Amino acid sequence: MRMTVIGTGYLGATHAACMAELGHEVLGVDVDESKIKSLQAGQVPFFEPGLPEVLERNIAAGRLDFTTDYAQAAQFANVHFLGVGTPQRHGSFAADLTYVRAVIEDLVPKLTGSHIIFGKSTVPVGTARDLQELANSLAGPDTHVEIAWNPEFLREGYAVQDTITPDRIVLGVREEASRAEEVAREVYAQALEASTPLLVTDLQTAELVKVSANAFLATKISFINAVAEICEIAGGDVVALADAIGLDERIGRKFLGAGLGFGGGCLPKDIRAFMARAGELGADQALSFLREVDAINMRRRDRMVDVAKRALGGSVLGRRVTVLGCAFKPNSDDVRDSPALSVAGSLSLAGAAVTVYDPEGMDNARRVFPTLAYATSASKALQDTELVILATEWQEFRDLDPAAAGELVAARHIIDGRNVLDVAAWQAAGWTVEALGRNL
Ligand SMILES: NC(=O)c1ccc[n+]([C@@H]2O[C@H](COP(=O)([O-])OP(=O)(O)OC[C@H]3O[C@@H](n4cnc5c(N)ncnc54)[C@H](O)[C@@H]3O)[C@@H](O)[C@H]2O)c1
């Protein structure tokens, strides 16, 4: 099949390359010229394991190309995926739908014939219906445009695998005269043959599935972090507690990792947009608990700064602190709303001399926080530091040798912000270990 993918960020570039990998002919479209130039040259402008190989292979095979030209996109295919950003609107909790609407406004007047646009961006419920109205108002007399919603569940760090072999495909279709399911079955034929569940719903349900999934995951993380707050005061151990409750298969251990909490370009803005939309629908009470989920999450960052201050005798002014990690999670270079970078930034603003090291996130972090010092390796970051904070659980940091690390630092004091270190091994190597939600 021929298709375009509009918006070639984390979601779109991955979707475009993976659709080509499945044998489709794909044109990726973005308004960011530098991003398109880089993708055309076979370079992924962000870190995503496995994606560079898929991109290169499919460009070489002639199945994948990129453009900034909407006229070319309109000519290229009758199937379009929409994957532009839906960030938090400035000064509000709501999602900013400017980019999503701009795609329809730029694309639809250029279309002729019959087209389907599959929305993949995460949007407030009701958006697809509004976009259908917008498309109807812009389409020429002989042009038919159907908007369907096909939310994306990929996880950064596993995006290629999640796109090629998803655990489910959700498709929201309009009530009247929809061709979306038939077309989607062709697009995703390979996954469907492998018995991937396809759930066809109305548009509203498909939109809600995505935000509900993220709200649930955020709630699960904040639940364990709320319990961590109690453990800190009452003298419990949140890791042992999570292991114990996680063995109940109704609960499950996944997403019960207590620590610095969630961040990134999705969960925080998605739960806020969900709350905002509930308010617009007159149902704000239904999701008011998400305010608490958000608040618990943000408190973890403050708590980490407090623990760091206490570790250094009450003030970090002029003290040397190393923060390991600045990406919002491992296997990603994404620093959007990163808890790690937030902690590094807060400590720096409180007067600490902060050195950051992250295997992939430093170029992005430097743009957000140019005033932090960025080391070129973990060893260099540890050199002569008075306090170490493990803020993103990269494997490289889990694998650090406490004895060797101890030779580098000025003081053997580490705060495990992700509860991933072998505490006994670090203590045996002479380290003072602190962790969120534990009394060690
Ligand atoms: N990143 C993820 O893991 C992930 C997972 C699931 C869903 N999503 C959702 O997917 C959407 C995109 O997220 P992302 O992380 O890829 O964002 P991103 O910021 O990495 O990418 C968005 C891209 O859209 C481009 N763009 C903006 N306006 C455009 C226009 N008018 N025409 C063409 N391109 C335009 C931008 O230049 C940018 O390259 C969001 O709604 C997000 O919530 C993201």
The ligand as an ORCA input file, in Angstrom:
! r2SCAN-3c Opt
* xyz 0 1
  N       6.387      9.613     21.691
  C       5.641      8.594     22.053
  O       6.128      7.629     22.663
  C       4.176      8.553     21.737
  C       3.465      7.360     21.957
  C       2.101      7.344     21.700
  C       1.464      8.501     21.264
  N       2.169      9.650     21.088
  C       1.468     10.846     20.628
  O       1.876     11.095     19.294
  C       1.881     12.496     19.015
  C       3.252     12.891     18.538
  O       4.173     12.669     19.577
  P       5.744     12.679     19.334
  O       6.365     12.229     20.604
  O       6.072     11.987     18.077
  O       5.977     14.257     19.152
  P       7.205     14.992     18.442
  O       7.201     16.382     18.976
  O       8.430     14.150     18.540
  O       6.790     15.014     16.882
  C       5.780     15.810     16.357
  C       6.196     16.201     14.933
  O       5.127     16.857     14.273
  C       5.677     17.846     13.426
  N       4.654     18.803     13.018
  C       4.079     19.802     13.732
  N       3.170     20.456     12.989
  C       3.143     19.831     11.783
  C       2.390     20.021     10.605
  N       1.452     20.970     10.524
  N       2.634     19.217      9.553
  C       3.565     18.242      9.620
  N       4.307     18.011     10.723
  C       4.086     18.796     11.794
  C       6.783     18.423     14.266
  O       7.712     19.157     13.473
  C       7.379     17.168     14.890
  O       8.402     16.617     14.082
  C       1.433     13.155     20.323
  O       0.051     13.338     20.292
  C       1.783     12.118     21.368
  O       1.017     12.259     22.537
  C       3.514      9.697     21.293
*
